[in-house]
Amino acid sequence: MARRVTLVEVGPRDGLQGVQAPAFVATQAKLHFVDLLVEAGLKKIEVTSAVSPRWIPQMRDHQDVLAGVPRRDDVQFVCVVPNTKGLEGTLQYPPDEITFPSATTDSFCVKNVNCTVEESLYRLKTMMPSLKERGIRVRVALSCAFGCPYEGDVPVPRVVELANRFFRLGCNEVCCVIRKSSSPPADTCHSAPYRLSQ
């Protein structure tokens, strides 16, 4: 197991995407937020999400955010990209890394990104050539790695199998995501070392 931990700050994306309409957080305010996080010393920041504004209105300016972040050699800027259409919207100002959302269960995957787990694997497979060509790192956010709010317990072999399949597609990292209320803390602490060691 790795001896260092990388902190990925998701405030500009996850923290702002839930702000309800009609209030819209201006692009310049988002960029100022990112600047402050950089000044605070954070080295990896999830700045936006390339999704349809119909689903997440706060992210409708994702191209402008990617165009405006202060590119630096010592900071990685990350964008959530769930599909090919989203990827196309990032290529003019590509991020250093994308977060590709998937899950261990079909129920959650369909709710979150409107496709099954197998379909999400295929989506990433079709995206990988463009990502590799541009040198963009790929981090898979594998939701429900410690239990699903819809389907309950998720066996450890299922998590390991999916992680390995994503690695075989060429991704750089698989992040095992805990969904709120889907796994009791004691169960998570008990199973995490085994899952991470695989």
Secondary structure by P-SEA (a helix, b strand, c coil): cccbbbbbbcccccccccccccccccaaaaaaaaaaaaaaccccccccccccccccccccaaaaaaacccccccbbbbbbbccaaaaaacccccccbbbbbbcccaaaaaacccccaaaaaaaaaaaaaaaaaabbbbbbbccccccccccccccaaaaaaaaaaaaaacccccccccccccccaaaaaacaaaaaac
